[in-house]
Amino acid sequence: MGSENPSGAVNQQERPGFEQWVVGFVDGEGCFSIAVVRNPGCRLGWQVQHEFSVTQASPSRPALEGLIEFFGCGRIIENSRSDNHRYRRMRYSVKRRSELVERIIPFFEEHPLITAKKADFESFRAETMNRKQRSRYLESSEAIRQPTLLRQRS
């Protein structure tokens, strides 16, 4: 019998209470980040990248796989470690804007976080949803102003 859910997302009714587990897991281990990175292909030479991630040691990979199954998006990235920890670091990562806007943000709007990460999520949501406008983070970045000043002096 084939799956009627092609995205692979778990039907929330099939796992009652799993939503609360996700909220608690993300409250403890999740991160909503906005980074400005150098990208010569962009008009200003910089790109704003949004990422929702959850990091665990490799023995907890099944929990991260559960997030992929639940949200129907994202991927697991294996990171090397510079410390002497015996387990590799795994990161569940969602960067694609459509997945953030259509899956991640609506979930946490419906199932709010309860720790200080709630404020991080609110900032992340506002910046992700307002991407059609010029980013205020990008405009205020000292990294953007410095190359502009250097070009003007040349």
Secondary structure as GFF3:
##gff-version 3
##sequence-region A 1 154
A	DSSP	three_ten_helix	12	14	.	.	.	ID=ss1
A	DSSP	alpha_helix	18	29	.	.	.	ID=ss2
A	DSSP	beta_strand	30	38	.	.	.	ID=ss3
A	DSSP	beta_strand	46	57	.	.	.	ID=ss4
A	DSSP	three_ten_helix	58	60	.	.	.	ID=ss5
A	DSSP	alpha_helix	61	71	.	.	.	ID=ss6
A	DSSP	beta_strand	75	79	.	.	.	ID=ss7
A	DSSP	beta_strand	89	94	.	.	.	ID=ss8
A	DSSP	alpha_helix	97	99	.	.	.	ID=ss9
A	DSSP	pi_helix	100	104	.	.	.	ID=ss10
A	DSSP	alpha_helix	105	110	.	.	.	ID=ss11
A	DSSP	alpha_helix	117	129	.	.	.	ID=ss12
A	DSSP	alpha_helix	136	140	.	.	.	ID=ss13
A	DSSP	alpha_helix	142	153	.	.	.	ID=ss14
###
